Amino acid sequence: MKQQHIWGFCISVFLIQWDLSAQITVSPTLANATIDSLEVKPKPPMSLRFGADLFRLVRSQYEDDYSGFEVVADFRISPNFYLATEFGNEVLTKQSEQVNFTTEGSYYKIGFDLNMFENWQGMDNQVILGLRLASSSHNQFLNAYTLLDRTPFWQNPEDQITSGFATGARSDLNALWFEVIAGFKVELISNIYLGLSLRLNRLLNDTVPENFENIHIPGFNKKTEDNNFSAGFNYSLSYRIPFRAQKN
């Protein structure tokens, strides 16, 4: 009788253990289906992207009084964070009220971009918010000016003065400003991007030329005596070099 009880206990333990194993064990097919149902987004690779501003290149071809270019680059160090920089050169001749002047010089900008866009799998587009700290090194040339004379003292007050007092070059000028940027970059084909960015600029300081004013600053655009803000944009085409392949 005692032996029957022992056998009954062993059989009960075996049946309980078998039932628990059946509940815990998942078939390989079901496990793979569960994993496959989860959307896995691979992290984008670190990459260097460089290109040029198309607007300045086109403007240089169609305006006789303007020549310039801008090189753009960014380096992705995390999925949504980019170190970014621009470098350019401009030569502009312009008539502003009574003054005809030429500005020539170079500038550089350095800062970062944040991608605010959540890509679908397989996409690599960006909606960007960013900041730049920028500096220029330039010269101003006062080509000619017209006297503002409201009295009959001068015989020909409308004639432009092209030589003598105040005309000529003002060299070794500098300016410092920062920019707030909003824009986007779209991948047209693999590793080729088209970008547009709008920029609000705030001048921090500049070297004021003697008997003249910085009416235009390369990279900053128009500057007035009473307003230290300006705006600009660039329209870029760039190419990306990935540094490592994405892991499957």
C-alpha positions in Angstrom: 0.0 0.0 0.0 2.8 2.4 0.9 4.5 1.6 -2.4 1.4 2.5 -4.3 1.3 5.9 -2.6 5.0 6.5 -3.6 4.3 5.7 -7.2 1.3 7.9 -7.2 3.3 10.8 -5.9 6.1 10.4 -8.5 3.5 10.2 -11.3 1.8 13.4 -10.1 5.1 15.3 -9.9 6.0 14.2 -13.4 2.7 15.3 -14.8 2.9 18.7 -13.1 6.5 19.3 -14.4 5.5 18.3 -18.0 2.5 20.7 -17.9 4.8 23.6 -16.8 7.3 22.8 -19.5 4.6 22.8 -22.1 3.5 26.3 -21.0 7.0 27.8 -21.0 8.4 26.2 -24.2 7.8 28.4 -27.3 8.4 27.0 -30.7 11.2 28.5 -32.8 8.7 29.6 -35.4 6.7 31.5 -32.9 9.8 33.1 -31.4 11.1 34.3 -34.7 7.6 35.7 -35.6 7.6 37.6 -32.4 11.1 39.1 -33.0 10.2 39.9 -36.6 7.1 41.8 -35.6 9.3 44.3 -33.7 10.4 47.2 -35.9 14.2 47.5 -35.5 15.6 50.8 -36.8 19.3 50.6 -37.4 21.3 53.6 -36.1 22.7 55.8 -38.9 26.5 55.7 -39.4 28.9 58.4 -38.5 29.5 60.4 -41.6 31.0 63.5 -43.1 28.9 65.5 -45.6 30.3 68.4 -47.7 29.1 70.5 -50.5 28.5 74.0 -51.8 25.9 76.8 -51.7 24.2 76.8 -55.2 22.7 80.3 -54.7 26.0 82.1 -54.5 27.4 80.2 -57.5 24.4 81.1 -59.6 24.4 84.7 -58.4 28.0 85.1 -59.4 27.2 84.1 -63.0 24.3 86.5 -63.4 25.3 89.6 -61.4 28.2 91.7 -62.6 28.6 93.4 -59.2 28.8 90.2 -57.2 31.2 87.3 -56.9 31.2 84.7 -54.2 31.1 81.1 -53.1 30.3 79.1 -49.9 31.5 75.6 -48.9 29.3 73.7 -46.4 30.1 70.6 -44.3 28.7 68.7 -41.3 29.9 65.7 -39.3 27.3 63.4 -37.7 28.4 62.2 -34.3 25.1 60.8 -33.1 21.8 60.0 -34.9 20.4 63.5 -34.5 23.4 65.7 -33.7 25.8 67.3 -36.2 28.8 69.5 -36.0 28.5 72.0 -38.8 30.6 74.6 -40.5 30.6 77.0 -43.5 33.4 78.9 -45.2 32.9 81.5 -47.9 34.2 84.5 -49.8 32.3 87.5 -51.3 33.0 90.6 -53.4 30.1 93.0 -53.7 29.9 96.4 -55.3 26.8 98.4 -54.4 25.2 101.9 -54.5 23.7 102.8 -51.2 22.1 106.2 -51.1 24.9 108.7 -51.7 27.7 106.1 -51.4 29.1 103.6 -53.9 31.3 101.0 -52.2 32.9 97.6 -52.6 33.2 95.0 -49.9 35.5 92.0 -50.2 36.5 89.4 -47.8 36.1 85.9 -46.4 34.1 84.4 -43.4 33.7 81.2 -41.5 31.0 79.8 -39.3 31.1 76.9 -36.9 28.3 75.4 -34.7 25.9 72.5 -34.6 22.6 71.2 -36.1 19.9 69.2 -34.3 17.6 66.9 -36.4 14.0 67.3 -35.3 12.6 64.8 -37.8 11.9 61.1 -37.0 12.8 59.1 -40.2 11.0 56.1 -41.3 13.1 53.0 -41.9 15.4 53.5 -44.9 15.0 57.3 -44.9 17.7 59.8 -44.0 16.2 63.3 -44.1 16.6 66.1 -41.6 14.5 69.0 -40.3 17.2 71.2 -38.7 17.5 73.7 -35.9 21.0 75.0 -35.3 23.3 77.7 -34.1 26.5 79.2 -35.6 29.2 81.5 -34.3 30.6 83.4 -37.3 33.5 85.7 -38.0 34.6 87.7 -41.1 37.9 89.3 -42.2 37.2 91.9 -44.9 38.1 95.2 -46.6 35.8 98.1 -47.5 36.5 100.4 -50.5 34.7 103.7 -50.8 34.6 104.1 -54.6 32.6 107.3 -54.9 30.1 109.5 -53.0 27.7 112.3 -53.6 27.5 115.3 -51.2 24.3 115.8 -49.4 24.0 119.6 -49.7 20.8 121.4 -49.0 22.4 124.9 -49.6 23.6 126.5 -52.8 27.2 126.5 -51.5 28.5 123.8 -53.9 28.3 124.5 -57.6 27.5 120.9 -58.6 26.3 119.0 -55.6 25.0 116.1 -57.7 28.4 115.2 -59.1 30.0 112.1 -57.6 33.4 112.5 -55.9 35.6 109.6 -56.9 39.0 110.6 -55.5 40.5 112.6 -52.7 39.1 112.9 -49.2 37.6 109.7 -47.7 37.8 107.6 -50.9 39.9 104.5 -51.0 40.4 101.3 -49.0 39.7 100.5 -45.4 41.6 97.3 -44.7 41.9 94.6 -41.9 38.3 94.9 -40.7 36.6 92.2 -38.7 33.1 91.3 -37.5 31.7 88.7 -35.1 28.1 87.5 -35.0 25.9 84.4 -34.2 23.2 82.8 -36.3 20.0 81.0 -35.5 19.2 78.4 -38.2 16.1 76.6 -39.4 16.0 74.4 -42.5 15.9 70.9 -43.9 18.0 68.5 -45.9 16.5 65.8 -48.2 18.3 62.8 -49.6 17.7 62.9 -53.4 19.6 59.7 -54.2 22.0 57.6 -52.2 24.4 60.0 -50.3 23.3 63.1 -52.3 21.4 65.8 -50.3 19.6 69.0 -51.2 19.3 71.5 -48.4 17.7 74.9 -47.6 18.4 76.9 -44.5 17.1 80.3 -43.3 19.3 82.3 -41.0 18.7 85.1 -38.5 21.9 86.9 -37.7 22.8 89.1 -34.7 26.0 91.1 -34.8 28.1 91.1 -31.7 30.8 93.5 -32.7 32.6 94.8 -35.7 35.6 97.0 -36.6 34.1 100.3 -37.9 36.2 101.9 -40.7 37.4 105.5 -40.4 35.0 108.0 -42.0 32.8 105.2 -43.2 30.6 102.4 -42.1 30.3 98.6 -42.5 27.2 98.7 -44.8 27.8 95.1 -45.9 29.7 92.3 -44.1 30.6 89.1 -46.0 28.5 86.3 -44.7 26.4 88.6 -42.5 24.8 90.6 -45.3 23.5 94.2 -44.9 24.3 96.1 -41.8 22.8 99.4 -40.7 23.9 101.8 -38.0 20.7 101.4 -35.9 20.1 97.7 -36.5 22.5 94.8 -35.7 20.2 92.1 -37.1 20.1 90.7 -40.6 18.8 87.6 -42.4 20.1 85.2 -45.0 19.8 81.8 -46.5 21.7 79.1 -48.4 20.7 76.5 -50.9 23.1 73.6 -50.8 24.0 70.5 -52.6 26.1 68.1 -50.7 27.6 64.5 -50.7 27.9 62.2 -47.7 30.8 59.9 -46.9 29.9 57.2 -44.4 32.6 56.1 -42.0 31.2 52.7 -41.2 28.7 50.3 -42.6 25.4 49.8 -40.8 25.1 46.5 -39.0 22.2 44.2 -39.9 
